Amino acid sequence: MKYEIKYQPSYSLLEVELDANERITGEAGALTYMTPSIDVQTRRREQSIFGTLKTSLLGGQSLFVTDFTARGGSGKLALVAAPIGDITKLEVAPSKGWIIQKSAYLASTQDIDLDVRWEGFSRGIFGQGLFMVKTTGDGDLFINTFGAIDKHELAPGEQLIVDNFHLVAFSDTCEYEVRKFGNWKETILSGEGFVTHIEGPGEVYIQTKNLREFVDWLWTLLGPRVASRQSR
């Protein structure tokens, strides 16, 4: 599969060229444009109603995806994510998987499995609206970030503490533990919430911007206007 990541690093767009009957799976709603030869099928990642219910009961989210397949010849399409930021490719192999934020998922080739019902993270992290997906298989995985991508390569035993809203992806070879930031007083007053302690070997991908902080900043501008309108 041929691909190009355009307009990096702030307004990245993934353009893909597919041969006949070749397929790529993308996040639902990520399509920007495509040629007429591309066939589109949107589906829920879970294969059964039971799987969907189990995901909901565990505090997770359903992941809708769209399969793009070239029919009757080659085709081209472009995918982009809502946040303003970068896109990068991660290689997935039988001996090298990834754990990624659901919101970071953009696309993947057909032999990659996205385990949205994976229970590797504690439910405490779900309370922050952060939902992780485990990826396995053999192929290419494309992720997007809010802001620039900050990559760290951890040696065996090397550690890194990452704010959960900045954590994008890390190798499944890493050990990790979700913890509150300091004591409960520091957790509440600092605004940091929970952090993830990650230990190598492996790679860690971090986004330079925090979507929660961005929303809070927007509200400082919009909140007074909303309040003034409601008081009229």
GROMACS elastic network, one bead per residue, 0.5 to 0.9 nm:
[ bonds ]
;  ai    aj funct       b0    kb
    1    16     6  0.73000   500
    1    17     6  0.63547   500
    1    18     6  0.58689   500
    1    19     6  0.72846   500
    1    22     6  0.78853   500
    1    23     6  0.89212   500
    1    24     6  0.89378   500
    1   109     6  0.86744   500
    2    15     6  0.85154   500
    2    16     6  0.59103   500
    2    17     6  0.51710   500
    2    18     6  0.69617   500
    2    19     6  0.88943   500
    3    14     6  0.70427   500
    3    15     6  0.55371   500
    3    17     6  0.60680   500
    3    18     6  0.87867   500
    4    13     6  0.82083   500
    4    14     6  0.59609   500
    4    15     6  0.52321   500
    4    16     6  0.65934   500
    4    17     6  0.88130   500
    5     8     6  0.70602   500
    5    12     6  0.64027   500
    5    13     6  0.56165   500
    5    15     6  0.62833   500
    5    16     6  0.87940   500
    5    86     6  0.89926   500
    5    87     6  0.69962   500
    5    88     6  0.77054   500
    6     9     6  0.85418   500
    6    11     6  0.80281   500
    6    12     6  0.54813   500
    6    13     6  0.51562   500
    6    14     6  0.64094   500
    6    15     6  0.74113   500
    6    87     6  0.89620   500
    7    10     6  0.70405   500
    7    11     6  0.55096   500
    7    13     6  0.64990   500
    7    86     6  0.86884   500
    8    11     6  0.59121   500
    8    13     6  0.77853   500
    8    85     6  0.79783   500
    8    86     6  0.60253   500
    8    87     6  0.75589   500
    9    12     6  0.59442   500
    9    85     6  0.62516   500
    9    87     6  0.76173   500
    9   147     6  0.80554   500
    9   148     6  0.63646   500
    9   149     6  0.83494   500
   10    84     6  0.59303   500
   10    86     6  0.55975   500
   10   146     6  0.87577   500
   10   147     6  0.66691   500
   10   148     6  0.69540   500
   11    80     6  0.87353   500
   11    83     6  0.87830   500
   11    84     6  0.57985   500
   11    85     6  0.56869   500
   11    86     6  0.65878   500
   11    87     6  0.88214   500
   12    80     6  0.71048   500
   12    81     6  0.84511   500
   12    84     6  0.79057   500
   12    85     6  0.64235   500
   12    86     6  0.51636   500
   12    87     6  0.58392   500
   12   144     6  0.83977   500
   13    32     6  0.87301   500
   13    78     6  0.67961   500
   13    79     6  0.60959   500
   13    80     6  0.50482   500
   13    81     6  0.79503   500
   13    86     6  0.82306   500
   13    87     6  0.72487   500
   14    77     6  0.83767   500
   14    78     6  0.54238   500
   14    79     6  0.51361   500
   14    80     6  0.62417   500
   14    87     6  0.74125   500
   14   142     6  0.86008   500
   15    76     6  0.72845   500
   15    77     6  0.58455   500
   15    79     6  0.64775   500
   15    80     6  0.88558   500
   16    24     6  0.86164   500
   16    75     6  0.83988   500
   16    76     6  0.56640   500
   16    77     6  0.54571   500
   16    78     6  0.60974   500
   16    79     6  0.81705   500
   17    74     6  0.72609   500
   17    75     6  0.58371   500
   17    77     6  0.67386   500
   17    78     6  0.89035   500
   18    21     6  0.78016   500
   18    22     6  0.55299   500
   18    23     6  0.69220   500
   18    24     6  0.81392   500
   18    38     6  0.87390   500
   18    69     6  0.75928   500
   18    70     6  0.60594   500
   18    73     6  0.86549   500
   18    74     6  0.54614   500
   18    75     6  0.52436   500
   18    76     6  0.61078   500
   18    77     6  0.82996   500
   19    22     6  0.53232   500
   19    23     6  0.84201   500
   19    69     6  0.88593   500
   19    70     6  0.64283   500
   19    71     6  0.86797   500
   19    73     6  0.65349   500
   19    75     6  0.66145   500
   19    76     6  0.89268   500
   20    23     6  0.87094   500
   20    37     6  0.89880   500
   20    69     6  0.78896   500
   20    70     6  0.50656   500
   20    71     6  0.56986   500
   20    72     6  0.61249   500
   20    75     6  0.74756   500
   21    69     6  0.58634   500
   21    70     6  0.50057   500
   21    71     6  0.56190   500
   21    72     6  0.76513   500
   21    73     6  0.75931   500
   21    74     6  0.79739   500
   22    68     6  0.83690   500
   22    69     6  0.56678   500
   22    70     6  0.57747   500
   22    71     6  0.82960   500
   22    74     6  0.82753   500
   22   110     6  0.84788   500
   23    67     6  0.67406   500
   23    68     6  0.54936   500
   23    70     6  0.66666   500
   23   109     6  0.68204   500
   23   110     6  0.61460   500
   24    66     6  0.84392   500
   24    67     6  0.59768   500
   24    68     6  0.54021   500
   24    69     6  0.66978   500
   24   107     6  0.69958   500
   24   108     6  0.59626   500
   24   110     6  0.57789   500
   25    28     6  0.89801   500
   25    65     6  0.65720   500
   25    66     6  0.55511   500
   25    68     6  0.60623   500
   25    69     6  0.86717   500
   25   106     6  0.85348   500
   25   107     6  0.53978   500
   25   108     6  0.53110   500
   25   109     6  0.61205   500
   25   110     6  0.66159   500
   26    29     6  0.83633   500
   26    30     6  0.67616   500
   26    31     6  0.79560   500
   26    64     6  0.89534   500
   26    65     6  0.56195   500
   26    66     6  0.52403   500
   26    67     6  0.64627   500
   26    68     6  0.75948   500
   26    79     6  0.75135   500
   26   105     6  0.80868   500
   26   106     6  0.56268   500
   26   108     6  0.64352   500
   26   109     6  0.87548   500
   26   142     6  0.89731   500
   27    30     6  0.55567   500
   27    31     6  0.82628   500
   27    63     6  0.81141   500
   27    64     6  0.66580   500
   27    66     6  0.61307   500
   27    67     6  0.89358   500
   27    79     6  0.85451   500
   27    81     6  0.84083   500
   27   105     6  0.67241   500
   27   106     6  0.52327   500
   27   107     6  0.60409   500
   28    31     6  0.76384   500
   28    42     6  0.69196   500
   28    43     6  0.85101   500
   28    63     6  0.84640   500
   28    64     6  0.56452   500
   28    66     6  0.52768   500
   28    67     6  0.89508   500
   28   106     6  0.88202   500
   29    32     6  0.85070   500
   29    65     6  0.84163   500
   29    66     6  0.81379   500
   29    79     6  0.87362   500
   29    80     6  0.87651   500
   29    81     6  0.83897   500
   30    66     6  0.87611   500
   30    78     6  0.82876   500
   30    79     6  0.51064   500
   30    80     6  0.51932   500
   30    81     6  0.57445   500
   30    82     6  0.78762   500
   30   106     6  0.72967   500
   30   107     6  0.88174   500
   31    34     6  0.77033   500
   31    77     6  0.74586   500
   31    78     6  0.60518   500
   31    80     6  0.65492   500
   31    81     6  0.87240   500
   32    77     6  0.74359   500
   32    78     6  0.53308   500
   32    79     6  0.54230   500
   32    80     6  0.65075   500
   33    76     6  0.83386   500
   33    77     6  0.55577   500
   33    78     6  0.54342   500
   33    79     6  0.75349   500
   34    37     6  0.81462   500
   34    38     6  0.66719   500
   34    75     6  0.75411   500
   34    76     6  0.55515   500
   34    78     6  0.64071   500
   35    38     6  0.59935   500
   35    75     6  0.58201   500
   35    76     6  0.55506   500
   35    77     6  0.64591   500
   36    39     6  0.79442   500
   36    75     6  0.76353   500
   36    76     6  0.87954   500
   37    69     6  0.82674   500
   37    70     6  0.56780   500
   37    71     6  0.54844   500
   37    72     6  0.66973   500
   37    73     6  0.68667   500
   37    74     6  0.70402   500
   37    75     6  0.55661   500
   37    76     6  0.81416   500
   38    68     6  0.61696   500
   38    69     6  0.54623   500
   38    71     6  0.61214   500
   38    72     6  0.89733   500
   38    74     6  0.82716   500
   38    75     6  0.59179   500
   38    76     6  0.73263   500
   38    77     6  0.77337   500
   39    67     6  0.79498   500
   39    68     6  0.56744   500
   39    69     6  0.50899   500
   39    70     6  0.61507   500
   39    71     6  0.64725   500
   40    66     6  0.67194   500
   40    67     6  0.58122   500
   40    69     6  0.66982   500
   41    65     6  0.85161   500
   41    66     6  0.55061   500
   41    67     6  0.51520   500
   41    68     6  0.67860   500
   41    69     6  0.85551   500
   42    64     6  0.71355   500
   42    65     6  0.57688   500
   42    67     6  0.62182   500
   42    68     6  0.88155   500
   43    46     6  0.85382   500
   43    47     6  0.89663   500
   43    63     6  0.87885   500
   43    64     6  0.57875   500
   43    65     6  0.56591   500
   43    66     6  0.61739   500
   43    67     6  0.79463   500
   44    47     6  0.71003   500
   44    48     6  0.88152   500
   44    52     6  0.85563   500
   44    62     6  0.70564   500
   44    63     6  0.60840   500
   44    65     6  0.62411   500
   44    66     6  0.85780   500
   45    48     6  0.89714   500
   45    52     6  0.87286   500
   45    62     6  0.70977   500
   45    63     6  0.54423   500
   45    64     6  0.56432   500
   45    65     6  0.63642   500
   45   114     6  0.78093   500
   45   115     6  0.85961   500
   45   116     6  0.77092   500
   46    49     6  0.75917   500
   46    50     6  0.85591   500
   46    51     6  0.55989   500
   46    52     6  0.59046   500
   46    55     6  0.86937   500
   46    62     6  0.73680   500
   46    63     6  0.76137   500
   46    64     6  0.85794   500
   46   115     6  0.87567   500
   46   116     6  0.77954   500
   46   117     6  0.84494   500
   47    50     6  0.84712   500
   47    51     6  0.66966   500
   47    52     6  0.80254   500
   48    51     6  0.51820   500
   48    52     6  0.65053   500
   48    53     6  0.88174   500
   49    52     6  0.50354   500
   49    53     6  0.62131   500
   49    54     6  0.85636   500
   50    53     6  0.51204   500
   50    54     6  0.60797   500
   50    55     6  0.85878   500
   51    54     6  0.50737   500
   51    55     6  0.62031   500
   51    56     6  0.87002   500
   51   117     6  0.78128   500
   52    55     6  0.51772   500
   52    56     6  0.63531   500
   52    57     6  0.87437   500
   52    61     6  0.84170   500
   52    62     6  0.65242   500
   52   117     6  0.87140   500
   53    56     6  0.50834   500
   53    57     6  0.61310   500
   53    58     6  0.86011   500
   54    57     6  0.51171   500
   54    58     6  0.61696   500
   54    59     6  0.87616   500
   54    60     6  0.85397   500
   54   117     6  0.76038   500
   55    58     6  0.52648   500
   55    59     6  0.65663   500
   55    60     6  0.50966   500
   55    61     6  0.62337   500
   55    62     6  0.68042   500
   55   116     6  0.74895   500
   55   117     6  0.55320   500
   55   118     6  0.88192   500
   56    59     6  0.52816   500
   56    60     6  0.53104   500
   56    61     6  0.61086   500
   56    62     6  0.74593   500
   57    60     6  0.72858   500
   58    61     6  0.88244   500
   58   117     6  0.80816   500
   58   119     6  0.80984   500
   58   123     6  0.76405   500
   59   123     6  0.68831   500
   59   126     6  0.63631   500
   59   127     6  0.81756   500
   59   131     6  0.87767   500
   60   116     6  0.77002   500
   60   117     6  0.72246   500
   60   123     6  0.87639   500
   60   126     6  0.69768   500
   60   130     6  0.89782   500
   60   131     6  0.64185   500
   60   132     6  0.86696   500
   61   102     6  0.87565   500
   61   116     6  0.76143   500
   61   117     6  0.85570   500
   61   131     6  0.72997   500
   62   116     6  0.72745   500
   62   117     6  0.87772   500
   63   102     6  0.79018   500
   63   116     6  0.69781   500
   65   107     6  0.86451   500
   67   110     6  0.87426   500
   68    77     6  0.84111   500
   69    75     6  0.83145   500
   70    73     6  0.63229   500
   70    74     6  0.56847   500
   70    75     6  0.54404   500
   70    76     6  0.81143   500
   71    74     6  0.71708   500
   71    75     6  0.78881   500
   79   106     6  0.75801   500
   79   107     6  0.80436   500
   80    83     6  0.89010   500
   80    87     6  0.86291   500
   80   106     6  0.73936   500
   80   144     6  0.83697   500
   81    84     6  0.77206   500
   81    85     6  0.84579   500
   81    87     6  0.87788   500
   81   104     6  0.85456   500
   81   105     6  0.87968   500
   81   106     6  0.67441   500
   81   144     6  0.67358   500
   81   145     6  0.85555   500
   82    85     6  0.88016   500
   82   146     6  0.88513   500
   83    86     6  0.88308   500
   83   144     6  0.80462   500
   83   145     6  0.69951   500
   83   146     6  0.52452   500
   83   147     6  0.78771   500
   83   211     6  0.85555   500
   84   145     6  0.76325   500
   84   146     6  0.56283   500
   84   147     6  0.62174   500
   85   144     6  0.68549   500
   85   145     6  0.52613   500
   85   148     6  0.57410   500
   85   149     6  0.80936   500
   85   207     6  0.85525   500
   85   209     6  0.88581   500
   86   143     6  0.84022   500
   86   144     6  0.55913   500
   86   145     6  0.54336   500
   86   146     6  0.71184   500
   86   147     6  0.64825   500
   86   148     6  0.56490   500
   86   149     6  0.65073   500
   86   207     6  0.88967   500
   87   106     6  0.83953   500
   87   142     6  0.68213   500
   87   143     6  0.56428   500
   87   145     6  0.65452   500
   87   148     6  0.87889   500
   87   149     6  0.81000   500
   88   141     6  0.84305   500
   88   142     6  0.57286   500
   88   143     6  0.56914   500
   88   144     6  0.66181   500
   88   145     6  0.87226   500
   88   149     6  0.82697   500
   89   140     6  0.65489   500
   89   141     6  0.56330   500
   89   143     6  0.65057   500
   90    98     6  0.83977   500
   90   139     6  0.87019   500
   90   140     6  0.59636   500
   90   141     6  0.50266   500
   90   142     6  0.61350   500
   90   143     6  0.75835   500
   91    96     6  0.78631   500
   91    97     6  0.82076   500
   91    98     6  0.89950   500
   91   138     6  0.78367   500
   91   139     6  0.61372   500
   91   141     6  0.61859   500
   91   142     6  0.87419   500
   92    95     6  0.80620   500
   92    96     6  0.55780   500
   92    97     6  0.54144   500
   92    98     6  0.73581   500
   92   112     6  0.75261   500
   92   135     6  0.77598   500
   92   136     6  0.65157   500
   92   137     6  0.61905   500
   92   138     6  0.51254   500
   92   139     6  0.52228   500
   92   140     6  0.58816   500
   92   141     6  0.67765   500
   93    97     6  0.63792   500
   93   112     6  0.89101   500
   93   136     6  0.70849   500
   93   137     6  0.56775   500
   93   139     6  0.65479   500
   93   140     6  0.87862   500
   94    97     6  0.70966   500
   94   136     6  0.68005   500
   94   137     6  0.54981   500
   94   138     6  0.60208   500
   95   136     6  0.86787   500
   95   137     6  0.86937   500
   95   173     6  0.89482   500
   96   136     6  0.74743   500
   96   137     6  0.83933   500
   96   138     6  0.86837   500
   96   171     6  0.71116   500
   96   172     6  0.69309   500
   96   173     6  0.74431   500
   97   134     6  0.75161   500
   97   135     6  0.56148   500
   97   137     6  0.73060   500
   97   138     6  0.87760   500
   97   170     6  0.88122   500
   97   171     6  0.61052   500
   97   172     6  0.53934   500
   97   173     6  0.78088   500
   98   133     6  0.82903   500
   98   134     6  0.59854   500
   98   135     6  0.52257   500
   98   136     6  0.69609   500
   98   169     6  0.66991   500
   98   170     6  0.57508   500
   98   172     6  0.50455   500
   98   173     6  0.83453   500
   99   132     6  0.65066   500
   99   133     6  0.56766   500
   99   135     6  0.61847   500
   99   168     6  0.84309   500
   99   169     6  0.54868   500
   99   170     6  0.55118   500
   99   171     6  0.63232   500
   99   172     6  0.61092   500
  100   103     6  0.83480   500
  100   104     6  0.66713   500
  100   105     6  0.72523   500
  100   131     6  0.85032   500
  100   132     6  0.54613   500
  100   133     6  0.53079   500
  100   134     6  0.65010   500
  100   135     6  0.76388   500
  100   143     6  0.82994   500
  100   167     6  0.82557   500
  100   168     6  0.56852   500
  100   170     6  0.66743   500
  100   171     6  0.88483   500
  101   104     6  0.51298   500
  101   105     6  0.68812   500
  101   130     6  0.69285   500
  101   131     6  0.58815   500
  101   133     6  0.61034   500
  101   134     6  0.89131   500
  101   167     6  0.74310   500
  101   168     6  0.54072   500
  101   169     6  0.63910   500
  102   105     6  0.55163   500
  102   116     6  0.82555   500
  102   130     6  0.77305   500
  102   131     6  0.56656   500
  102   132     6  0.54817   500
  102   133     6  0.57857   500
  102   168     6  0.88041   500
  103   106     6  0.81608   500
  103   130     6  0.83322   500
  103   131     6  0.79115   500
  103   132     6  0.86123   500
  103   143     6  0.87858   500
  103   144     6  0.81183   500
  103   145     6  0.84450   500
  103   168     6  0.84957   500
  104   142     6  0.85591   500
  104   143     6  0.51789   500
  104   145     6  0.59844   500
  104   146     6  0.85104   500
  104   168     6  0.63031   500
  104   169     6  0.80847   500
  105   108     6  0.83975   500
  105   133     6  0.86772   500
  105   141     6  0.81065   500
  105   142     6  0.66979   500
  105   144     6  0.65074   500
  106   141     6  0.79628   500
  106   142     6  0.55342   500
  106   143     6  0.51323   500
  106   144     6  0.62173   500
  107   140     6  0.84433   500
  107   141     6  0.61101   500
  107   142     6  0.50866   500
  107   143     6  0.70102   500
  108   111     6  0.81720   500
  108   112     6  0.65028   500
  108   113     6  0.88073   500
  108   139     6  0.75074   500
  108   140     6  0.56526   500
  108   142     6  0.59605   500
  108   143     6  0.88274   500
  109   112     6  0.61004   500
  109   138     6  0.84422   500
  109   139     6  0.58177   500
  109   140     6  0.55575   500
  109   141     6  0.67540   500
  109   142     6  0.89108   500
  110   113     6  0.82164   500
  110   138     6  0.87345   500
  110   139     6  0.75766   500
  110   140     6  0.87770   500
  111   136     6  0.86867   500
  111   137     6  0.58454   500
  111   138     6  0.56372   500
  111   139     6  0.61141   500
  111   140     6  0.86465   500
  112   135     6  0.67600   500
  112   136     6  0.57730   500
  112   138     6  0.57923   500
  112   139     6  0.61774   500
  112   140     6  0.76021   500
  112   141     6  0.77156   500
  113   134     6  0.81435   500
  113   135     6  0.56240   500
  113   136     6  0.53124   500
  113   137     6  0.58593   500
  113   138     6  0.87295   500
  114   117     6  0.88652   500
  114   133     6  0.63935   500
  114   134     6  0.59388   500
  114   136     6  0.69044   500
  114   137     6  0.89306   500
  115   118     6  0.55459   500
  115   133     6  0.57327   500
  115   134     6  0.51132   500
  115   135     6  0.62351   500
  115   136     6  0.80844   500
  116   119     6  0.86572   500
  116   131     6  0.85259   500
  116   132     6  0.74061   500
  116   133     6  0.50927   500
  116   134     6  0.68663   500
  116   135     6  0.88682   500
  117   133     6  0.77032   500
  117   134     6  0.86207   500
  118   121     6  0.79543   500
  118   132     6  0.78999   500
  118   133     6  0.66767   500
  118   134     6  0.64566   500
  119   122     6  0.72917   500
  119   123     6  0.85101   500
  119   132     6  0.89061   500
  120   132     6  0.84730   500
  120   134     6  0.85712   500
  121   124     6  0.81998   500
  121   125     6  0.69496   500
  121   126     6  0.82953   500
  121   131     6  0.84768   500
  121   132     6  0.73888   500
  121   177     6  0.82456   500
  121   178     6  0.74716   500
  122   125     6  0.59066   500
  122   126     6  0.74459   500
  122   177     6  0.89361   500
  122   178     6  0.72987   500
  123   126     6  0.51174   500
  123   127     6  0.68257   500
  124   127     6  0.53602   500
  124   128     6  0.73962   500
  124   178     6  0.84089   500
  124   194     6  0.84622   500
  125   128     6  0.55205   500
  125   129     6  0.72030   500
  125   130     6  0.60018   500
  125   131     6  0.74535   500
  125   164     6  0.80830   500
  125   178     6  0.74485   500
  125   194     6  0.72260   500
  126   129     6  0.51677   500
  126   130     6  0.52194   500
  126   131     6  0.58593   500
  126   132     6  0.87272   500
  127   130     6  0.73067   500
  128   131     6  0.86064   500
  128   164     6  0.85410   500
  128   165     6  0.85655   500
  128   193     6  0.81287   500
  128   194     6  0.82505   500
  130   164     6  0.74459   500
  130   165     6  0.73786   500
  132   169     6  0.87854   500
  134   172     6  0.81980   500
  135   141     6  0.85127   500
  135   172     6  0.87908   500
  143   168     6  0.83332   500
  143   169     6  0.85624   500
  144   149     6  0.85774   500
  144   168     6  0.84239   500
  144   207     6  0.89679   500
  145   148     6  0.66623   500
  145   149     6  0.65744   500
  145   168     6  0.70777   500
  145   206     6  0.80744   500
  145   207     6  0.55743   500
  145   208     6  0.82620   500
  145   209     6  0.83625   500
  146   149     6  0.82883   500
  146   166     6  0.86374   500
  146   207     6  0.58788   500
  146   208     6  0.70096   500
  146   209     6  0.55977   500
  146   210     6  0.71320   500
  146   211     6  0.70439   500
  147   207     6  0.58046   500
  147   208     6  0.52009   500
  147   209     6  0.50309   500
  147   210     6  0.82524   500
  148   206     6  0.82857   500
  148   207     6  0.57346   500
  148   208     6  0.54178   500
  148   209     6  0.75083   500
  149   168     6  0.88063   500
  149   205     6  0.65840   500
  149   206     6  0.58371   500
  149   207     6  0.50546   500
  149   208     6  0.65341   500
  150   204     6  0.82661   500
  150   205     6  0.57780   500
  150   207     6  0.60988   500
  150   208     6  0.68297   500
  151   203     6  0.71306   500
  151   204     6  0.58459   500
  151   206     6  0.63325   500
  151   207     6  0.88606   500
  152   160     6  0.88654   500
  152   202     6  0.85056   500
  152   203     6  0.56882   500
  152   204     6  0.50884   500
  152   205     6  0.64242   500
  152   206     6  0.80902   500
  153   200     6  0.79829   500
  153   201     6  0.77071   500
  153   202     6  0.59926   500
  153   204     6  0.64237   500
  153   205     6  0.89264   500
  154   157     6  0.77824   500
  154   158     6  0.54912   500
  154   159     6  0.70073   500
  154   160     6  0.80654   500
  154   174     6  0.86469   500
  154   198     6  0.89421   500
  154   199     6  0.71807   500
  154   201     6  0.52182   500
  154   202     6  0.53354   500
  154   203     6  0.59527   500
  154   204     6  0.75711   500
  155   158     6  0.52441   500
  155   159     6  0.84043   500
  155   199     6  0.83190   500
  155   200     6  0.52978   500
  155   202     6  0.69043   500
  155   203     6  0.88934   500
  156   159     6  0.86631   500
  156   174     6  0.87755   500
  156   199     6  0.73556   500
  156   202     6  0.78688   500
  157   199     6  0.57835   500
  157   200     6  0.53512   500
  157   201     6  0.67587   500
  158   198     6  0.83408   500
  158   199     6  0.55457   500
  158   200     6  0.53452   500
  158   201     6  0.72451   500
  159   197     6  0.70174   500
  159   198     6  0.55702   500
  159   200     6  0.63979   500
  160   196     6  0.82107   500
  160   197     6  0.59462   500
  160   198     6  0.52828   500
  160   199     6  0.65029   500
  160   200     6  0.85580   500
  160   204     6  0.87267   500
  161   195     6  0.65333   500
  161   196     6  0.56571   500
  161   198     6  0.62172   500
  161   199     6  0.88548   500
  162   165     6  0.83847   500
  162   166     6  0.67974   500
  162   167     6  0.61866   500
  162   194     6  0.89558   500
  162   195     6  0.54841   500
  162   196     6  0.53176   500
  162   197     6  0.66078   500
  162   198     6  0.77542   500
  162   206     6  0.79320   500
  163   166     6  0.53889   500
  163   167     6  0.63274   500
  163   181     6  0.86610   500
  163   192     6  0.68208   500
  163   193     6  0.79763   500
  163   194     6  0.66156   500
  163   196     6  0.64807   500
  164   167     6  0.51118   500
  164   168     6  0.84037   500
  164   178     6  0.85885   500
  164   192     6  0.84370   500
  164   193     6  0.80856   500
  164   194     6  0.61555   500
  164   195     6  0.51125   500
  164   196     6  0.62667   500
  165   168     6  0.80403   500
  165   192     6  0.88422   500
  165   194     6  0.87887   500
  165   195     6  0.84861   500
  165   207     6  0.83777   500
  165   209     6  0.84991   500
  165   210     6  0.58213   500
  165   211     6  0.71747   500
  165   212     6  0.73496   500
  166   205     6  0.87790   500
  166   206     6  0.55009   500
  166   207     6  0.50914   500
  166   208     6  0.66426   500
  166   209     6  0.67564   500
  166   210     6  0.58888   500
  166   211     6  0.84706   500
  167   170     6  0.82541   500
  167   195     6  0.88843   500
  167   196     6  0.81859   500
  167   204     6  0.80315   500
  167   205     6  0.66706   500
  167   207     6  0.65194   500
  168   204     6  0.78122   500
  168   205     6  0.54591   500
  168   206     6  0.52349   500
  168   207     6  0.63292   500
  169   203     6  0.82009   500
  169   204     6  0.58890   500
  169   205     6  0.50482   500
  169   206     6  0.70799   500
  170   173     6  0.83927   500
  170   174     6  0.72311   500
  170   198     6  0.85580   500
  170   202     6  0.70645   500
  170   203     6  0.54701   500
  170   205     6  0.60683   500
  170   206     6  0.88489   500
  171   174     6  0.57455   500
  171   200     6  0.86858   500
  171   201     6  0.82554   500
  171   202     6  0.52194   500
  171   203     6  0.54368   500
  171   204     6  0.67371   500
  172   175     6  0.77528   500
  172   202     6  0.75997   500
  172   203     6  0.89825   500
  173   200     6  0.72205   500
  173   201     6  0.63189   500
  173   202     6  0.58549   500
  173   203     6  0.87035   500
  174   198     6  0.64912   500
  174   199     6  0.55096   500
  174   201     6  0.56558   500
  174   202     6  0.55548   500
  174   203     6  0.79328   500
  174   204     6  0.88915   500
  175   197     6  0.82258   500
  175   198     6  0.57661   500
  175   199     6  0.50685   500
  175   200     6  0.66482   500
  175   201     6  0.82978   500
  176   196     6  0.65948   500
  176   197     6  0.53808   500
  176   199     6  0.61407   500
  176   200     6  0.89210   500
  177   195     6  0.84785   500
  177   196     6  0.56092   500
  177   197     6  0.51867   500
  177   198     6  0.67086   500
  177   199     6  0.89792   500
  178   194     6  0.68150   500
  178   195     6  0.58640   500
  178   197     6  0.62955   500
  178   198     6  0.87844   500
  179   182     6  0.83710   500
  179   193     6  0.88459   500
  179   194     6  0.56004   500
  179   195     6  0.55017   500
  179   196     6  0.60945   500
  179   197     6  0.73259   500
  180   183     6  0.70624   500
  180   184     6  0.72816   500
  180   186     6  0.88863   500
  180   187     6  0.63294   500
  180   192     6  0.84496   500
  180   193     6  0.60682   500
  180   195     6  0.60466   500
  180   196     6  0.84917   500
  181   184     6  0.75009   500
  181   186     6  0.65391   500
  181   188     6  0.87411   500
  181   190     6  0.83442   500
  181   192     6  0.63470   500
  181   193     6  0.58153   500
  181   194     6  0.53574   500
  181   195     6  0.60187   500
  182   185     6  0.78544   500
  182   186     6  0.56173   500
  182   187     6  0.61988   500
  183   186     6  0.53558   500
  183   187     6  0.61784   500
  183   188     6  0.87963   500
  184   188     6  0.61720   500
  184   189     6  0.85372   500
  184   193     6  0.89206   500
  185   188     6  0.53192   500
  185   189     6  0.60365   500
  185   190     6  0.81437   500
  186   189     6  0.51981   500
  186   190     6  0.53829   500
  186   191     6  0.80106   500
  186   192     6  0.81796   500
  186   193     6  0.84938   500
  187   190     6  0.56704   500
  187   191     6  0.62998   500
  187   192     6  0.59784   500
  187   194     6  0.73120   500
  188   191     6  0.58198   500
  188   192     6  0.76006   500
  188   193     6  0.66794   500
  189   192     6  0.81450   500
  189   193     6  0.89472   500
  190   193     6  0.75964   500
  192   195     6  0.75301   500
  198   204     6  0.83830   500
  199   202     6  0.79830   500
  200   203     6  0.75566   500
  206   209     6  0.89574   500
  207   210     6  0.74918   500
  209   213     6  0.82007   500
  209   214     6  0.78750   500
  210   213     6  0.53750   500
  210   214     6  0.62305   500
  210   215     6  0.87989   500
  211   215     6  0.61932   500
  211   216     6  0.86163   500
  212   215     6  0.51916   500
  212   216     6  0.62787   500
  212   217     6  0.86641   500
  213   217     6  0.61050   500
  213   218     6  0.86123   500
  214   217     6  0.50431   500
  214   218     6  0.62165   500
  214   219     6  0.86484   500
  215   218     6  0.50617   500
  215   219     6  0.62306   500
  215   220     6  0.88751   500
  216   219     6  0.50857   500
  216   220     6  0.65754   500
  217   220     6  0.52894   500
  217   221     6  0.70471   500
  217   222     6  0.89922   500
  218   221     6  0.53472   500
  218   222     6  0.61767   500
  218   223     6  0.81533   500
  219   223     6  0.50024   500
  219   224     6  0.82624   500
  220   223     6  0.55660   500
  220   224     6  0.71926   500
  221   224     6  0.66414   500
  221   225     6  0.75047   500
  222   225     6  0.53723   500
  222   226     6  0.62243   500
  222   227     6  0.86930   500
  223   226     6  0.51629   500
  223   227     6  0.61431   500
  223   228     6  0.86336   500
  224   227     6  0.50588   500
  224   228     6  0.61035   500
  224   229     6  0.86589   500
  225   228     6  0.51300   500
  225   229     6  0.62524   500
  225   230     6  0.86734   500
  226   229     6  0.52533   500
  226   230     6  0.62587   500
  226   231     6  0.87422   500
  227   230     6  0.51626   500
  227   231     6  0.62501   500
  227   232     6  0.89435   500
  228   231     6  0.52070   500
  228   232     6  0.66288   500
  229   232     6  0.54412   500
